[in-house]
Amino acid sequence: MAVTIKSEREIECMRIAGRYLSEVLDELLDSVRVGWTTAQVDKLGEKLIRSKGCIPNFLHYEGFPASFCVSLNDEVVHGIPSKKRVIRDGDLLSIDGGLIYQGYHSDAARSIILGNADPKLQQLVDVTKESFFRGIAMAKEGNHLYDISNAIADYVEPYGYGIVQDLTGHGIGRNLHEDPMIPNFRQRSRGIRLRKGMTLAVEPMIALGTWEVDFNEDNGWTVTTKDHSPSAHYENTILITDGEPEILSLPGGKH
Ligand code: MG
């Protein structure tokens, strides 16, 4: 699939999809508490998406059974919400989801620590979030795709964290996943040239220990770190412009 360039009309739909998603995630993060199950996070998130007249794009995507991926601790991504999974004090919680507005997708993820945060975990969460901003600082017309990847790696590597390689960011638009794939680790080539009107989901996944992951073969989805070290995830849908990128799923700034 070729990388698509969106028209002004398409971009306007994606702006709304992004803004709605940022509002849903803000409300979810404000609401979730120690003692909630991961299924409760998903149910509230789905309700918030539907209250905006939108459709959760993760629900039934390749058979995924929920509207949000809710991942705890050593789960990197694709945690399946469960009524049996209770969020405990000090857990690292990652929430990843998206929605469709008038045929256009948004996709974003946030990680937080519930209750008392271990400073080592808090640093992992903070560095993961900042690595997104370092990456997208390179995301403008005329630069190359892997300038984003290398900027993320430049920032994360000195911490000695593991940068997950088996999963990447992606193009987004009329489909949740479009070309190109956007790695978060160092690349030897430059990748495609970035052009105004491209919309991308940039999403570093960073682990306290090894970058290596296992795919859960029982549920077919959940990705965990091989050494069971905690992992954080931060993602937004962005628009490439001839200047700074527009962060569609974070219209208010850095929160
Ligand atoms: Mg994504």
Residues whose N, C-alpha, C, O or C-beta is under 5 A from the ligand:
A	BS01	MG	D107 A201 E203
